[in-house]
Amino acid sequence: MRTPQITVLMGLALIIADATAAAPSSPAVPGRHYVVVEHSPARDQLPFSDGVVAGNTLYVAGHIGTDPKTGQTPADTELEARLLMDSIRRTVEQSGFAMDDLVSVQVYCTDLGLYNTFNKIYGSYFHAHYPARALVGVTSLVRGAHFEVTAIAVKGSR
C-alpha cells in the first residue's frame, strides 16, 4: 500500500489516498444513512456517498454539473449550474429533506467572473430565505467543471 499524499491548505489537512488502493469495507454506522442517488457501474465505484444523514442533519458531498447521459460537463455554464443544482436537489430530496432545509452551502468556482451567472440559477432553487453561503475561487475542478457545491441541511431548521 502506498503512503497517502498529505497537503495542508489554510490550516486544514487534506489526505489524498492512492486511487489504486482498495477502500476498506466498513459496517453500517448506527444512526447514519448513506445516500447514493444515481446508480451506474462508473458511479458505484466512486469512494463517496452523495450525502450522509446523521440525526437531523444531512451532509451533502461535493456535486458538479454534469450531463446525466454523457457524464461530461457542458460548455454552457448556465446549463452546468442548473445540472449541478438539480443534482443537489435530488440528493436533498432523496434524503428526506427539502432545499429550504439547507443551512450552509459552499460553492467552489474556477472563474469568479461567473458569480452572477451562478447566482441567477442558484437563487431559483430557494423560496423566501437562503442558506448561509461562501463562494470560493479555485484553480480547477474535476471533469473541467466551473462549479462544485457542498452543503449541510438540518431538518426543522426553517
PyMOL commands that set and color helices and strands:
alter all, ss='L'
color gray80, all
select helices_A, chain A and resi 41-44+77-94+99-101+112-123+142-144
alter helices_A, ss='H'
color red, helices_A
select strands_A, chain A and resi 5-9+12-16+32-35+51-54+57-64+102-109+132-137+147-154
alter strands_A, ss='S'
color yellow, strands_A
deselect
rebuild
show_as cartoon
